[in-house]
Amino acid sequence: MRTIIINGSPKGNSKNSNSRIVCEEFVRQMKSPCEIKCIANSDPEELALDVEEYDTVIFVLPLYIHAMPGIMMNLIQHLKPSTVHGKALGFIIQAGFIETEQEKYVERYFASLAKQLNYDYLGTVSKGEAAALYMFPNMFKKVLRRFNDLGRIYEQTHAFDQKITRELGKPYKLTKSQTLIFQFFCDIGLNNLGWHKVLKKNNAFDKRLERPFL
Ligand SMILES: Cc1cc2nc3c(=O)[nH]c(=O)nc-3n(C[C@H](O)[C@H](O)[C@H](O)COP(=O)(O)O)c2cc1C
């Protein structure tokens, strides 16, 4: 079974792409690591043809505005339905927000996409709260180990391990008390510290409340 991993982030192979990190961790403990390709800077037509050479395609992507990045949608529009049975399509989403419930819409789409393209659906693995992965990898050791295990087990079983998928997907939805704690952090401005740092670095802090489309 030949598998290709497709990195769907517009940041491609750059150092600060969390999708790149997840791709690399997924193949790290494989005996024969799968090939990884980036959509960014690729010709979607050529990449769609390359993909046909493989039995399984696993997309690793971030969520941008609750959806897949545009470059990934573009590639998908170039994919042709498989003419043979038994090929498989899988997805690994890593995103900034804590709750993985927001992924449910795109997951539903991925399941029906696989069907439309005559691929078996391997499933979608979702990990929230991952925006700082490239900044503080040491804080994410446990998460990275889970991706190592997910990849190692995938190589042996050709499936996403259900237990690891469940662990990575937590929390699906914050409990009431977690929401209250989070609200408190928002009220005192803690949630904005990192974001404001980025705005200041880009001389955009003073413009943060502007509403240009009004
Ligand atoms: C323009 C933009 C939109 C984003 N929208 C969402 C979103 O809707 N939900 C979410 O959970 N994270 C969102 N994020 C956070 C990214 O999913 C997160 O930072 C991810 O780790 C980026 O992966 P990458 O570095 O591989 O591109 C957004 C980030 C950017 C830059």
The ligand as a Tripos MOL2 file, in Angstrom:
@<TRIPOS>MOLECULE
LIG
   31    33     1     0     0
SMALL
NO_CHARGES

@<TRIPOS>ATOM
      1 C1         -6.2680   33.4060    8.3920 C.3       1 LIG1
      2 C2         -6.3750   32.3780    9.4860 C.ar      1 LIG1
      3 C3         -7.5950   31.8470    9.8050 C.ar      1 LIG1
      4 C4         -7.7220   30.8870   10.8200 C.ar      1 LIG1
      5 N1         -8.9410   30.3800   11.1140 N.ar      1 LIG1
      6 C5         -9.0610   29.4260   12.0690 C.ar      1 LIG1
      7 C6        -10.3170   28.8480   12.3730 C.ar      1 LIG1
      8 O1        -11.3520   29.1760   11.8050 O.2       1 LIG1
      9 N2        -10.3650   27.9090   13.3340 N.ar      1 LIG1
     10 C7         -9.2480   27.5010   14.0160 C.ar      1 LIG1
     11 O2         -9.3680   26.6420   14.8800 O.2       1 LIG1
     12 N3         -8.0420   28.0170   13.7430 N.ar      1 LIG1
     13 C8         -7.9230   28.9730   12.7870 C.ar      1 LIG1
     14 N4         -6.6880   29.4870   12.4900 N.ar      1 LIG1
     15 C9         -5.5040   28.9650   13.1980 C.3       1 LIG1
     16 C10        -4.7840   27.8920   12.3590 C.3       1 LIG1
     17 O3         -5.6440   26.8140   12.0690 O.3       1 LIG1
     18 C11        -3.6050   27.3620   13.1720 C.3       1 LIG1
     19 O4         -2.7330   28.4080   13.4810 O.3       1 LIG1
     20 C12        -2.8540   26.2790   12.4200 C.3       1 LIG1
     21 O5         -1.9670   25.6610   13.3150 O.3       1 LIG1
     22 C13        -2.0700   26.8330   11.2400 C.3       1 LIG1
     23 O6         -1.4380   25.7720   10.5630 O.3       1 LIG1
     24 P1         -0.2620   26.0110    9.5040 P.3       1 LIG1
     25 O7          0.8410   26.6640   10.2700 O.co2     1 LIG1
     26 O8          0.1200   24.6750    9.0140 O.co2     1 LIG1
     27 O9         -0.8140   26.8790    8.4130 O.co2     1 LIG1
     28 C14        -6.5500   30.4560   11.5060 C.ar      1 LIG1
     29 C15        -5.3010   30.9920   11.1660 C.ar      1 LIG1
     30 C16        -5.2150   31.9480   10.1710 C.ar      1 LIG1
     31 C17        -3.8730   32.5170    9.8300 C.3       1 LIG1
@<TRIPOS>BOND
     1     1     2 1
     2     2     3 ar
     3     2    30 ar
     4     3     4 ar
     5     4     5 ar
     6     4    28 ar
     7     5     6 ar
     8     6     7 ar
     9     6    13 1
    10     7     8 2
    11     7     9 ar
    12     9    10 ar
    13    10    11 2
    14    10    12 ar
    15    12    13 ar
    16    13    14 ar
    17    14    15 1
    18    14    28 ar
    19    15    16 1
    20    16    17 1
    21    16    18 1
    22    18    19 1
    23    18    20 1
    24    20    21 1
    25    20    22 1
    26    22    23 1
    27    23    24 1
    28    24    25 2
    29    24    26 1
    30    24    27 1
    31    28    29 ar
    32    29    30 ar
    33    30    31 1
@<TRIPOS>SUBSTRUCTURE
     1 LIG1         1 GROUP 0 **** ****
